[in-house]
């Protein structure tokens, strides 16, 4: 019955969108969980303490278009997918890469952003210039959040495929890894290109990107399996892509906004 209900919701949402009208969810309360640790997608703004970012703006626009009331909660990255899978939250947002293994636990929205992995280093770094030269120097260290796409790219595309490699220094948040990079405690942070460029542009030369891009990833929101919210939110994402809203958010957060400034 739950599967049929989800199919019905999906059909109705798709049909409504095809007719040029987005679904109206009548102010339904939707609990969205995030980490607030991945600027500029979602983070706590220094100085104000406000939770802001690309995903907050996108979710606010989605809420307006399909008439939902969003309530935000916070949790750590490693707890997020299990918690959403168990139905503790309605939606998860924190720059989550759409992957087949994760689809076994949660449903994904359509992609709202495509990014490529880059190597973020200190501005004066001259010991390595790409993944191969980083891997060849055993003294160099990389920061990563366990379970994230950058962690797995670092393990399998940069290093030797050993998830316990001592050269990977694990941090609970992406921001903590960047802070360690700035402080000289690690030598490399892998991140998607949009976030990496945001950090570089606001660093006054303290950070730079080196080497070739290491891969492409699509980001999506996550839901408990069978969620009736997937189709309406997908309809809103498609509408935002069609009218240029997603491009405008990219410009605002990845070009105009200066992290820490």
N, C-alpha and C positions, 0 to 999 in steps of 0.2 A: 504494500500500500504506500509506504514512504517513497519507494522508487517511482511508482506511478504518479504520486503527487509532485515529485521533483520534475518528472517528464512533462506533466501538465503545466507547471509553472514555467518551465523552459519554453514550451511551445507558445504559451500566451505572451511571454515576454518578447520572444522573437517575432511573433505575429504583430504585436503592438509596435515594435520598433520598425518593422517592415512598412507599416502604415504611416510612419512618421511621428508616432507618439510613443514616448517612453512609458514604461510601467509606473503606476502610482501605488506605492506601498502604504499609503494612508498614515504616514508618520510612525511606522513601525520602529521600535527601539532596537538598535543593532549595537552589540558590544564589540568594539574593535580593540584588539590588543597589539601593542607595539613595544619596541625596546628603547626607543629614543636614544640610539647610540650610533646612528649611521648617517651623518650629515653628507649632503644636504637633503637626504630623503626624509629623515625624522631625527630630531635632536632637541636638546634643551639649550636655548639661546643664552650664551654667556651675558651676564649683566642684567637680563630681565627674568630669567628663570622660566620663560615661556616655552612650551613645547611647540615647535614649528617645523616646517619643511615641505618638500615637494609632495610627499604622500599625504600630509595633513590637508594641504590645499586641494589635492585631487579628491580625497575622501569627502571634503566639504562640498565640492562641486557635484560629486556623485549623489550625496545626500539630498542636495537641492533638486537634482534632476529626477530622482525616482522617489522623493518624498519619504526619507527615513530620518530618524533621530539617532545620532551617533553618540555613544557613550564610550570613552576611552579608558583602557586599563593598561598596565605595564607589567611585563615579565621579561625574564632573560631569554636570550636566543635559544639556548639549549632546551628550555622548557616550553617554547612557543608551539612548535609543531605538535608535540604530544598533547598539549593542553587544548589546542584547537581540534585535534583529532578526537579527543574525548568529549567535545562539545562544551567545554568550559567557556569558550568565547565564540562569537559568531563569525568573526573575520580576523585574520592576522595580517599585519603589514610591517615589513621591515626589510625591504629590498630582497625578497625571497626568490631565489632562482627556481624556475620551473624545471623540475627533474622527474624522470620516470619513477625513481625509487620513492620519492616523496609523494607521488600520486597514489601510491599504495595506502597511504595514511590519511591524506587530505585531498580535497578537490581544489583546483586552481581556477582563478579567473583567466580570461584571455590576457595576453601580455599587455602591460601598459608602458613598458620601456625595454629597449634592447641596449645592452652595454657590452664592452669588451674589457678583459682583464689587462691591467697595466702594472708595471713595477714602479712603486713610489719610493724614492730614496732621498737622502739629504742633498742639498744643493751643491755641496762640495765633494760629493762622492766621485772617486776616480779609480777605485780598485776593481770595479766590474761595470760592464756596459750592457749586459744582456743575461738571460737565464743561464746560458752555458758557462759564462765566466763567473757568475755567482756560485753556481754549483761546484765549480772546480776549486774554490777557496774554502777550505774546511773551517776557517776562522770566522766566516761570515754567518750572521744569524738572521732569521726571518720571524716576524711577528704574525700570528694568525689566531682567529677564533675557531676552536674545534667545531666541526660539523658544518662549517660554511663553505661556499664555493671557493673563496680564496684559499682556504686551508687545503682543500683537495687538489686545487691547481698547483699549489706550492709543493705538496707531497709528490704528486704524480707527473707534473709537467716541468717542474724545476729541479726537484731533488730525486731521491732514489726509490720512491714508492713506499718508504717505511713511515707509517703514521706516527711511530714513536721516535723518529729521528730527533736527536737532541738539539739540532740546529733550528728546529721550529719551536719558538718560545710562545707558549699559549697565553692568551689574554681573554678576559671575560667579555670585553667590548672592543669594537673596532677603534674607537677613540683612544683607548688605553694603548693599543698597539702603535698608533700614530704618535702619541706622546712619548713612547719608548724610543721610537725612531728619532724624533727630534732631540731626545736626551742622549742619544748615542748608545743606548742599551741594545738595540737591534739595528740591522743595516738595511732591511727591506720590508716593505708592507705591500702586499698585493691587494688591489682594489679595482672596482670597475672604473672605466675611463672617465665617466661623468663626475663621480665623487673625487677621483684623483685630480682631475683638472681643477675642480673647485678648491681643493687644498693647495695646489700649486699656485693658483692665481692670488690667493690670500696670504701667501707665506713670505712675501718680499724676498724671494730668492732662497729661502731656507729649505725648500723642497723642490724636487724636479721628477720627471718621469723619464726612464731610460728603457732601451730595448724595444723589441717588437711587441705588439699586442699578443696575448697568450690564449685568447679564446673569446667566444661570444656567448653571452648569457641573456635570457629573457626573464624579466621580473614579473611576478603576478601576486595577487592577493590569495590567501588560502582560506578554506572553509571546511567545516566538518563534512564528511562524505555524505552526498545526497542533499546538501543544503539548497533550499529554494531561493537563496540570495544570489547564486552564481549567475543565472540568466539575466536578472534585472541589472546587476552590476556590470555584466558584460555589455549589455545594451547601452549603459551609460558611458562605458569606456569607448565603445565604438562611436557614439555620438560626439564625445570629446575629441576623439581623433579626427573625425570628419570636419568639425568646425574650427579646428586649430587650437583648442584649449590645451591639449597635451604639449604642443610645440611652444605655446606661450609659457607654460609651467617650466619647461626645459630652459627657456631663455631666462626666466626670473631666477631660478635656483642654481643653474649651472654657469651662467654668464654674468648676470647682474649682481646677485647676492655675494657678498664677501664674508666668508666664514671668520667669525671673531672680529668682524669690523662693521 
